[in-house]
Amino acid sequence: MNEMILRESEESSTLEYAENIRNAGNTLLGLVNDILDFSKIEAGKMNIIPVDYDLASLLNDLVTMIQTRAEAKGLELAVKVDSGIPDHLHGDEIRIKQAVTNILTNAVKYTEHGTVTISVTYEKYGPENGEDQIGLRFSVADTGIGIKQEDISKLFSAFERIEEERNRTIEGTGLGMNITQRLLAMMGSRLEVESEYGKGSIFSFTVKQKVVSPEPIGNYEETYRNTISGRKHYKEKFTAPDANILVTDDTRMNLTVFVSLLKKTMIHIDTAESGNECIALAAKKKYDVIFLDHRMPEKDGIETLQELLAAKDSPNSGTPVICLTANAVSGAKEMYLSAGFNDYLTKPIDPEKLESALIKYLPAEKVIKAAQTDEDTPEADLPGWLRNIEAIDINEGVSRCGGNENYLETLKVYAEDAEDGASLIESLWNERNIPDLTVKVHALKSTSRVVGAMKLGALAEMLEKAGNDGDTDTIAENIDALIAEYRRLGDELSRISGEGENDGNLPLMPPEKLHEAYDALREIAGSFDYDSVLFVMDSLKGYRIPPDEAERFGKLKKAVAKPDWDMIKQVLE
């Protein structure tokens, strides 16, 4: 459900809350997984399960996982991969990924400025080691706080955290490096550490992997850079209005999320809350793809699949069936394929992987691929005056917002909130309410970076750190500059709020129509019917607001955006 808030909400504070929920959930999941893995290793139940895998896919997963965290802290993530490494290897990709993830996560956690670099190289082994084997080497270098030489041995002690007082604001169990070292030992490797206190660290390891095919990975770095530079927010990869799918899960919320994730693809989706209900629906109707949850009461996904496959004269005898599972351990894919599934997706469901699976398994004639936008002209529709604002990086803002339209909408919200936001920060400082002030500058840091106001974001980050440290001197020296810059940028962007309704190409709104809308809004506001308020406001978008009503209408839009019911009523009086 939180994924849908992040995807569909346009309200900046709601998006910030949802992002915090996602981050907190990921942090909690990481802590729980660390403890579970540690318990498994202690009990001797952690196994190494080699499988065939693609190195490029493994790297994609690692980069995707860490990129957002690095960006959130303003860090650069550099990726260096030897183009000659064989791409198709045989080994425990899950445990390799887990080891590198632990190292990358620590690198980002303990680095405040600069770069985190992941390097992947390899060594060809001689005949005595088997000509079809290589030494695959991963190195993660950071420009973080570094580790004192006398503390390096503590890295590998369970529940031991180095310089606890200094790093008290950084989440963790103290298990990550212990688990990493023990996983590597199970694969015949060990973690090497080089560090200079105050300057950064390098963590490296080499694992022996069997070469399935000598085909090299090629220029991964170029592919990675193109992916990052062209990355956008969610846009459906395809539509398929003639396709029909069935999804089965015993948890209703999971079904709601699944349907919501595919809402814009226009696929017809039937849902079932049990294996028996799935079997009954599949006996009556032909589906293009069936999704089955593995863990269900009474009849689990594998048992349900067996009945589907055994059914005689079923309209779905050849329908692809994809397993939905929270089981992401090594060997899971082989288990589900051997059970008869065509594929599997792990939960929580990754929207991109879900859409990719559907593109793969839906009949090709039913899939309409989304049109690709011209990446060379992403700013064609942005107003020219916007480029004259030195405080914002337009390219950065467009990239972060996923396109021009989203960027303009985000800038409008930012501009409309600027004066109130600056006044609140000023008031909190005058009251010396440092905890709430720190929360507000934290929010300003995030929203400023989203619109490309990187310098203001950096200033807000500095004051956030000062607030966390109780450093009122630093706050006192810089708070006035932050407030002034925030207000100045808000003023410069304020004209964007009236850009649409004052478009000279639109017909002038007749006064009687505007007053009818005001009357309707006044009545609706009394019943707090927000959907109806939005409906009326949308009906006015095709007109140019009369100049003598521009100020009033601007206040109304701002009140509706929050929504501030008292302000709406006040503006309409």
C-alpha angles and dihedrals in degrees: 000000000000089000089060092051090052091047102044109025119097096183109108098213092047090051090050092051091048092048089051090051091052093047093047091048092050091048092050091046090051092051093049093047091050091054093046092049092048090051091049092051091047090051093047091242098119110103134189109230114186118209136166111269143164115248091209090057091049091051092047090055092049094048094045091050097050102032096078092048092050093048091049088061095042092249126146116234112209121192121198119180128173104241092214097062111118107250099208111067141161120228143091099302092177093059093042089051091047092052094049092043091055091051094046092047091053091047092055093042094055098038119085100172137018131020144336111203126194114195126188121192135153144215125217112229123220126242092274089066095041121273091239093063133085136185105242110204127198123189127182117193125184139180092223136126095295128214130268112243092240090055099052093088089055090063091081099046115107115253090000116136121190119234092357094186095051093045098038094124093056115094122229147110099235089243102100100088093038090055092044093052092048093046090051091049089055087055093047096257140101138211117254119204130198118175142165114199111245094010109063148269143257121212118189142170139170125214128189111239132182116237112233094179129004093222106129125235092236126202099348093162093061091048090050094050091049090050093051095044092049098041117127138177119268119314121159113254093215147351126229110181092167095051125102125200136175123214123191125196130144091221112079094204090057089055091049091052092047093051091045093052090058097039095111094047090070091223116156106241128193119190134208129189098203142029092251092052089050092052091049093051093045090053091058106038138039113238128191093215133006123206118201128190111225101213110056130140121253095007119024127207096267092050090047091050092051090055091047091052093046095049113115121226090005116164086221100054091123100030115128112245120204123196121226111207145158088213105107099157126126112284094025093114093052091048094053094043091050089050089059104264117136092217143335139228125202123231135271082053118239105224094215093050090047092054092044090053091051092049087053098047106030116092106272093231090061096052119090108192116222115253114256116236121229104259092196094067106039095138101047095113098043115110113258095232089062090069090060094064103100094191094070133061103217095194091052092048094048090048093050094045095045101242145348098286094051090044093055092048091049092049090052092055091045092051094046092052096043101089095044090044094050092047091050092050089049092050093048091051092049088053090046088232093159098172094055092039089055091052092051096048088047088057091046090052091056098043093045092053091048092059093042098256090137099162092051089046090052091049090050090049090053091052091045090056090046090051092050090049094045089240100155092167092065090046092050091051095051110024096089091052091050094049092046093048092047092052093044092052091046090053093048091051096042094094089064090072091064097039097099102041092045095051106137091218092065121086116256112259111248110242092233092055091050092050091048088054091049091051091049092048091049090055095043092048089061090063095040091234100162096177090057091047090055091047091056093045091050090052089062096054095090093064139071113241114238110253093241090057098042096096094046093046091049091055090047092053091050092050092048092050093060092028103237104175095187091051092047090055092044093051091048096050 
